[in-house]
Amino acid sequence: MITAVWGTAPNAGIPEDATIRSMVAAAAKSAEAQSVESSLALQSLVGASGRGYYFRATDRAPKPGEWKYLTQGMIRTGTIALAFTILTNDGQAPIEKAALEMIRLAVQESGEAV
């Protein structure tokens, strides 16, 4: 899942690097209560046109039909911030890797007709 957030003017309402890091750290702290890991380290994500952070967590007791692994974060691409959540189970590491690469390579283009 990817949620794009942008302002109407350059940099309007788009979190800066420190704010993005803080927001992802807060989400990681919140996920710790349900995770196998006692502490969820932030990973840097340097993109094609911006920078962000993410963390990985393993659900301590996933119910049948639920996801075991959570990868969540946010990256800035130009004047857009992309908040993302990747949910996977055992054997699906390539899905997480491909999703992170897609997010890392995201760029903002103008909406003008060519």
C-alpha positions as CSV (number, residue, x, y, z in Angstrom):
1,M,0.0,0.0,0.0
2,I,1.3,3.4,-0.9
3,T,-0.2,6.8,0.1
4,A,1.0,9.9,-1.7
5,V,1.0,13.2,0.2
6,W,1.7,16.5,-1.4
7,G,1.2,20.2,-1.0
8,T,-0.1,22.8,-3.5
9,A,3.1,24.8,-3.4
10,P,6.7,23.5,-3.5
11,N,7.5,22.0,-0.1
12,A,4.0,22.9,1.3
13,G,3.0,20.3,3.8
14,I,5.7,17.8,2.8
15,P,7.7,16.6,5.8
16,E,11.4,17.3,5.8
17,D,14.0,14.6,6.4
18,A,14.0,14.9,10.2
19,T,10.2,14.8,10.3
20,I,10.0,11.8,8.1
21,R,12.6,10.0,10.3
22,S,10.6,10.9,13.4
23,M,7.3,9.7,11.9
24,V,8.8,6.4,10.9
25,A,10.5,6.0,14.3
26,A,7.2,6.6,16.0
27,A,5.5,3.9,13.8
28,A,8.3,1.5,14.6
29,K,8.0,2.2,18.3
30,S,4.2,1.5,18.0
31,A,4.9,-1.8,16.1
32,E,7.4,-3.1,18.7
33,A,4.6,-4.2,21.1
34,Q,3.4,-6.8,18.6
35,S,6.8,-7.8,17.1
36,V,9.2,-10.6,17.8
37,E,12.0,-8.0,17.7
38,S,12.4,-6.1,21.0
39,S,13.7,-3.0,19.0
40,L,13.0,-2.1,15.4
41,A,15.9,-0.3,13.8
42,L,15.3,2.3,11.1
43,Q,16.9,1.7,7.7
44,S,17.8,4.5,5.3
45,L,16.2,4.4,1.9
46,V,18.0,6.7,-0.6
47,G,15.8,7.1,-3.7
48,A,16.2,8.4,-7.2
49,S,14.9,11.8,-6.2
50,G,14.7,11.8,-2.4
51,R,15.4,10.1,0.9
52,G,13.4,8.2,3.5
53,Y,13.4,5.6,6.2
54,Y,11.7,2.2,6.9
55,F,11.7,-0.6,9.4
56,R,10.9,-4.3,9.4
57,A,8.9,-6.2,12.0
58,T,7.9,-9.8,12.5
59,D,4.4,-10.3,14.0
60,R,4.7,-12.2,17.3
61,A,1.4,-14.1,16.8
62,P,-0.2,-13.7,13.4
63,K,-3.7,-15.1,13.2
64,P,-4.6,-17.4,10.3
65,G,-4.8,-15.4,7.1
66,E,-2.8,-12.5,8.5
67,W,0.7,-11.4,7.4
68,K,3.8,-12.3,9.4
69,Y,6.1,-9.6,8.2
70,L,5.6,-5.8,8.1
71,T,7.9,-3.4,6.2
72,Q,6.8,0.2,6.7
73,G,8.2,3.6,6.0
74,M,8.2,6.9,4.2
75,I,10.3,8.5,1.4
76,R,10.3,11.9,-0.1
77,T,10.2,12.2,-3.9
78,G,10.4,15.8,-5.0
79,T,7.5,17.6,-3.4
80,I,5.6,14.3,-2.7
81,A,6.0,12.1,0.3
82,L,5.2,8.4,-0.1
83,A,4.1,6.5,3.0
84,F,4.3,2.8,2.3
85,T,3.4,-0.6,3.9
86,I,4.6,-3.9,2.6
87,L,3.0,-7.1,4.1
88,T,4.5,-10.5,3.4
89,N,4.8,-14.1,4.7
90,D,7.5,-16.7,4.7
91,G,9.1,-17.2,1.3
92,Q,8.0,-13.8,0.0
93,A,11.3,-11.9,0.5
94,P,11.5,-11.2,-3.2
95,I,8.2,-9.4,-3.1
96,E,9.5,-7.1,-0.3
97,K,12.7,-6.5,-2.2
98,A,10.9,-5.6,-5.5
99,A,8.4,-3.3,-3.6
100,L,11.3,-1.4,-1.9
101,E,13.1,-1.1,-5.2
102,M,9.9,0.3,-6.9
103,I,9.5,2.8,-4.0
104,R,13.2,3.7,-4.1
105,L,13.1,4.4,-7.9
106,A,9.9,6.5,-7.7
107,V,10.2,10.0,-9.1
108,Q,7.8,12.9,-9.4
109,E,7.0,14.2,-12.8
110,S,5.1,17.3,-13.9
111,G,1.4,16.8,-14.7
112,E,1.8,18.8,-17.9
113,A,0.7,17.2,-21.2
114,V,3.5,16.3,-23.6
